[in-house]
């Protein structure tokens, strides 16, 4: 079992074996997910950009800058 010590500021250093297993490096973010009362799981909060592929379904159709400006102007006119 791997352990870590909580500092007076409430910080811990994840042991190297844990960081390697989770694929974490400097600057990585983690989430603490409560799996049951008093028990948490540490999950990497960063995902590679490739994981976003297919998130929006079918590719969007191309739109001209003029069409975008017209849509923005139309929405702006409604908001007032």
ChimeraX commands (.cxc) that place a marker at each C-alpha (Angstrom):
marker #1 position 0.00,0.00,0.00 radius 0.5
marker #1 position 1.31,3.45,-0.94 radius 0.5
marker #1 position 0.87,6.32,1.51 radius 0.5
marker #1 position 1.32,10.09,1.52 radius 0.5
marker #1 position 1.45,12.68,4.30 radius 0.5
marker #1 position -0.84,15.71,4.49 radius 0.5
marker #1 position 1.07,18.96,5.12 radius 0.5
marker #1 position -0.10,21.77,7.41 radius 0.5
marker #1 position -1.49,23.47,4.26 radius 0.5
marker #1 position -3.58,20.40,3.40 radius 0.5
marker #1 position -1.34,19.36,0.52 radius 0.5
marker #1 position -0.02,15.92,-0.40 radius 0.5
marker #1 position 2.56,14.70,-2.87 radius 0.5
marker #1 position 1.34,11.78,-4.93 radius 0.5
marker #1 position 3.94,9.03,-4.88 radius 0.5
marker #1 position 5.78,8.42,-8.17 radius 0.5
marker #1 position 4.17,5.00,-8.62 radius 0.5
marker #1 position 0.67,6.52,-8.35 radius 0.5
marker #1 position 1.51,9.37,-10.77 radius 0.5
marker #1 position 2.92,6.89,-13.27 radius 0.5
marker #1 position -0.09,4.58,-12.99 radius 0.5
marker #1 position -2.51,7.48,-13.56 radius 0.5
marker #1 position -0.39,8.98,-16.35 radius 0.5
marker #1 position 0.04,12.26,-14.47 radius 0.5
marker #1 position 2.80,14.77,-15.00 radius 0.5
marker #1 position 3.52,18.29,-13.76 radius 0.5
marker #1 position 0.46,20.47,-14.29 radius 0.5
marker #1 position -1.98,17.56,-14.52 radius 0.5
marker #1 position -5.29,17.91,-12.71 radius 0.5
marker #1 position -7.08,15.22,-10.72 radius 0.5
marker #1 position -10.63,14.80,-9.45 radius 0.5
marker #1 position -11.56,13.22,-6.14 radius 0.5
marker #1 position -14.69,11.12,-6.63 radius 0.5
marker #1 position -16.51,9.87,-3.54 radius 0.5
marker #1 position -17.25,6.19,-4.15 radius 0.5
marker #1 position -18.79,5.61,-0.71 radius 0.5
marker #1 position -18.93,7.64,2.51 radius 0.5
marker #1 position -15.35,8.33,3.55 radius 0.5
marker #1 position -13.80,6.64,0.48 radius 0.5
marker #1 position -12.56,8.53,-2.54 radius 0.5
marker #1 position -11.10,7.57,-5.88 radius 0.5
marker #1 position -8.48,9.77,-7.58 radius 0.5
marker #1 position -9.21,10.18,-11.29 radius 0.5
marker #1 position -7.15,12.13,-13.85 radius 0.5
marker #1 position -9.16,15.20,-14.89 radius 0.5
marker #1 position -7.14,15.80,-18.04 radius 0.5
marker #1 position -7.84,13.95,-21.24 radius 0.5
marker #1 position -5.94,13.99,-24.51 radius 0.5
marker #1 position -7.48,16.10,-27.26 radius 0.5
marker #1 position -8.05,12.93,-29.29 radius 0.5
marker #1 position -10.63,11.85,-26.67 radius 0.5
marker #1 position -12.89,14.69,-27.86 radius 0.5
marker #1 position -13.14,13.22,-31.37 radius 0.5
marker #1 position -16.72,12.35,-32.28 radius 0.5
marker #1 position -18.15,14.27,-29.33 radius 0.5
marker #1 position -20.30,16.45,-31.58 radius 0.5
marker #1 position -21.54,13.71,-33.85 radius 0.5
marker #1 position -21.57,14.40,-37.57 radius 0.5
marker #1 position -19.21,17.06,-38.90 radius 0.5
marker #1 position -20.76,20.52,-39.10 radius 0.5
marker #1 position -21.34,22.07,-42.49 radius 0.5
marker #1 position -19.00,24.89,-43.48 radius 0.5
marker #1 position -20.31,28.41,-42.85 radius 0.5
marker #1 position -18.99,31.63,-44.33 radius 0.5
marker #1 position -17.85,34.54,-42.20 radius 0.5
marker #1 position -20.68,36.61,-43.66 radius 0.5
marker #1 position -23.25,34.00,-42.55 radius 0.5
marker #1 position -21.74,33.94,-39.04 radius 0.5
marker #1 position -21.85,37.75,-38.82 radius 0.5
marker #1 position -25.49,37.74,-39.97 radius 0.5
marker #1 position -26.44,35.14,-37.33 radius 0.5
marker #1 position -24.63,37.12,-34.61 radius 0.5
marker #1 position -26.37,40.33,-35.68 radius 0.5
marker #1 position -29.76,38.59,-35.69 radius 0.5
marker #1 position -29.27,37.19,-32.17 radius 0.5
marker #1 position -27.96,40.54,-30.92 radius 0.5
marker #1 position -31.08,42.28,-32.23 radius 0.5
marker #1 position -33.29,39.76,-30.34 radius 0.5
marker #1 position -31.46,40.26,-27.04 radius 0.5
marker #1 position -32.25,43.97,-26.83 radius 0.5
marker link #1:1,2 radius 0.2
marker link #1:2,3 radius 0.2
marker link #1:3,4 radius 0.2
marker link #1:4,5 radius 0.2
marker link #1:5,6 radius 0.2
marker link #1:6,7 radius 0.2
marker link #1:7,8 radius 0.2
marker link #1:8,9 radius 0.2
marker link #1:9,10 radius 0.2
marker link #1:10,11 radius 0.2
marker link #1:11,12 radius 0.2
marker link #1:12,13 radius 0.2
marker link #1:13,14 radius 0.2
marker link #1:14,15 radius 0.2
marker link #1:15,16 radius 0.2
marker link #1:16,17 radius 0.2
marker link #1:17,18 radius 0.2
marker link #1:18,19 radius 0.2
marker link #1:19,20 radius 0.2
marker link #1:20,21 radius 0.2
marker link #1:21,22 radius 0.2
marker link #1:22,23 radius 0.2
marker link #1:23,24 radius 0.2
marker link #1:24,25 radius 0.2
marker link #1:25,26 radius 0.2
marker link #1:26,27 radius 0.2
marker link #1:27,28 radius 0.2
marker link #1:28,29 radius 0.2
marker link #1:29,30 radius 0.2
marker link #1:30,31 radius 0.2
marker link #1:31,32 radius 0.2
marker link #1:32,33 radius 0.2
marker link #1:33,34 radius 0.2
marker link #1:34,35 radius 0.2
marker link #1:35,36 radius 0.2
marker link #1:36,37 radius 0.2
marker link #1:37,38 radius 0.2
marker link #1:38,39 radius 0.2
marker link #1:39,40 radius 0.2
marker link #1:40,41 radius 0.2
marker link #1:41,42 radius 0.2
marker link #1:42,43 radius 0.2
marker link #1:43,44 radius 0.2
marker link #1:44,45 radius 0.2
marker link #1:45,46 radius 0.2
marker link #1:46,47 radius 0.2
marker link #1:47,48 radius 0.2
marker link #1:48,49 radius 0.2
marker link #1:49,50 radius 0.2
marker link #1:50,51 radius 0.2
marker link #1:51,52 radius 0.2
marker link #1:52,53 radius 0.2
marker link #1:53,54 radius 0.2
marker link #1:54,55 radius 0.2
marker link #1:55,56 radius 0.2
marker link #1:56,57 radius 0.2
marker link #1:57,58 radius 0.2
marker link #1:58,59 radius 0.2
marker link #1:59,60 radius 0.2
marker link #1:60,61 radius 0.2
marker link #1:61,62 radius 0.2
marker link #1:62,63 radius 0.2
marker link #1:63,64 radius 0.2
marker link #1:64,65 radius 0.2
marker link #1:65,66 radius 0.2
marker link #1:66,67 radius 0.2
marker link #1:67,68 radius 0.2
marker link #1:68,69 radius 0.2
marker link #1:69,70 radius 0.2
marker link #1:70,71 radius 0.2
marker link #1:71,72 radius 0.2
marker link #1:72,73 radius 0.2
marker link #1:73,74 radius 0.2
marker link #1:74,75 radius 0.2
marker link #1:75,76 radius 0.2
marker link #1:76,77 radius 0.2
marker link #1:77,78 radius 0.2
marker link #1:78,79 radius 0.2
marker link #1:79,80 radius 0.2
view
